[in-house]
Amino acid sequence: MAYTSIGLAYLILYAVGGWALSGHPLALALFGNSGLVLPPLAVSVIVFIRRREWVGCQRLFWDVLAIGMALWVVGHLGWAFGEIVLKQPSWLQWHTLFSLCGGTCPLIALLARPHLGTRSEAAPTVSVDLASYGLLAGFIYTYFVMIPVVVPGSAPVQDTLLTLAQTNRLLLLLGTVGAAWIARDTPWGRTYIRLALGAGFGFVGRFAVNIAIERGEYQSGSLYDLTWIAPALCYAWAAITAPPSSREDQPIEMPAPAAPVLLAAVPVFLIPLIGYGWLFARPADPTGDSVRMLVTSLLTVGGLGLLTLRLVAQGGELQRADARLKLLAAATEQTKDLILITRADGQFAHANDSFLRIMGYSRSELTSLSFTDLMERGFEKLGLHISAAAAEHGVWRGTIVRRRRDGSTFPVSCTVVPLKDADERITYFVGVERDITDELRLRDQLVQSERLSAMGEVVAGVAHEINNPLQTIVGCVELMMDSPTDPSTRRDLELLGREAARAGQIVRNLLSFVRRSTPNRVAADLNEIVKTVVELRRYHLQQRDIIVLLRSHQTPLPVLVNRDEVQQVIMNLLLNAEHAINGDSGRGTITISTFAAATGQQVLQLEDDGPGIPTEVRGRIFEPFFTTKEVGEGTGLGLSISHGIAAAHGGSLELCGDGPGACFRLTLPAHAGAQASIDQRIDRSTDQLTR
Ligand code: ADP
């Protein structure tokens, strides 16, 4: 609104000023000519100031428009010099070429098609195209207007000049209206409308000016000048309000299809065709014709030069596009994510190396398979749902299960997007997938440890509540045992005492499951603790035909622990393994390995070749009171207590591997202080030995 008001004010001021000075020819000429050049100069200045806001073809568009306005200003100053200084205003002089070419620049600028985006890659080729059309315009004006002017004895060309000027304005009007229609849904729609408004004023006003010029009635400073002022004001309005180039689409802008070379070749063909054709059809005076021939030849050569430049620029553009494609391909291939492209019917068109590696197929094998062929059996219909959902919403996200060549499966988190052609038809689907096996395992572990800690709270409360009445029972039984009773009552009391003591032991076990901190920690060597426990069980194990393979780490594994508790953990694991083997074939092997993990933890791994742990109970074995053993054989507390002890030491106890037998891994933090104290102990014992 503010800009239109300024524009209107300028027009009114110009009209009023011209009317006020109508009796003073010199003042009117000065006023009129300066008023005429200010708006086009303003366009150039605005573009100069805002130039950095545009890039690529959008900057090219404004550059050409601003150059056009500047050329027009030069041309008009030439005209004004004739009017004011030489007192002989002439429409046909050297300056005419500037005015004509300047007036054609907005039309040529439209060929940059700025509404299509910045298209920075294409800017060099487009600029050569624009130069070719500039050359064609320059050729036409020189050939039909300037040569007759400078060659003595030529026919008058006033009409030709007016026709060309009017044709230019008509083409500009059609071009801007067409562009405004095509770009109506883009931010450039409004800019084109403002330019079209200016072109419309120019086209209509030019009729009146042409008549005035023909009748010799034109006077600068008059209302006729609005034919030039109004369009330039509209161009300034367009330039000041034009959208800046979107920064988003610059770094990853997809290469726009290059403008066909034929478009650039048109001027090169037209120049000799028009030049020599006209000479052949309408030969005039020999001097003029020979100058025309010379100009035609020179500009044809110039055009060919531009065409060559265009091809070179296009080659560079292709090279850059090629380099970018290579970069994208390298990024796709080297990413750890699985990237796949399928045709609209689901057949694989391409997949990156990660996908091929993880699925176990070669690239050529993949092309005969479809998206659903590599999904877990029974889920084929999901493939159709995914493509339909991606087509409808533009993207589908979810989790699916992939099936490898060897039949094994794994879960992936998957994003699928459709690729469309110019007619909005889906041609391909692109999928980006990520193996989430580890993530799911971690999540399960987290859920499990949350459940265990919740249970721990409950168990702690219950254990404390039971402990007090239990103490009372034990106390009462002891008191009653002290007073003389008959033998049968005494037997009952003894039984009561034993059962109360057993219940007390269970309560103590429960409390050690929930105990957060372990007192009495000492520096110890994990290898040595394991050895002690194995020694304790060696006889029993031999009796039961169970071999124990102890693979201790070569150097001590220092830990700061409550020895008894860690021994209890190892003992629990060993007893469970023994029980599993005995319940199975009766004989077997238990392998215990100790080592230092890269993460700075000391690790004990205990494997057996028993029946293993069924998948359905794997998630529950650490829960208190969970047991698969017969009544009286197991309490279901061994693993939960061991888990609590490991956690209280800042370590962990977890089930590892999917092997046929069971495998448990106990991890404890390594302790540097413990290392020093172990070293001291070793030194001391060596001293004693040597003494
Ligand atoms: P309990 O031994 O009293 O049953 P635990 O907490 O020690 O209690 O063990 C819980 C359950 O874990 C066992 O009942 C058994 O089903 C399973 N389990 C533990 N260790 C093994 C193993 N080495 N092989 C097979 N199953 C095992």
Residues whose N, C-alpha, C, O or C-beta is under 5 A from the ligand:
A	BS01	ADP	N576 A577 A580 G610 G612 I613 I621 F626 T627 T628 K629 G634 T635 G636 L637 G638 L639 S640 A662
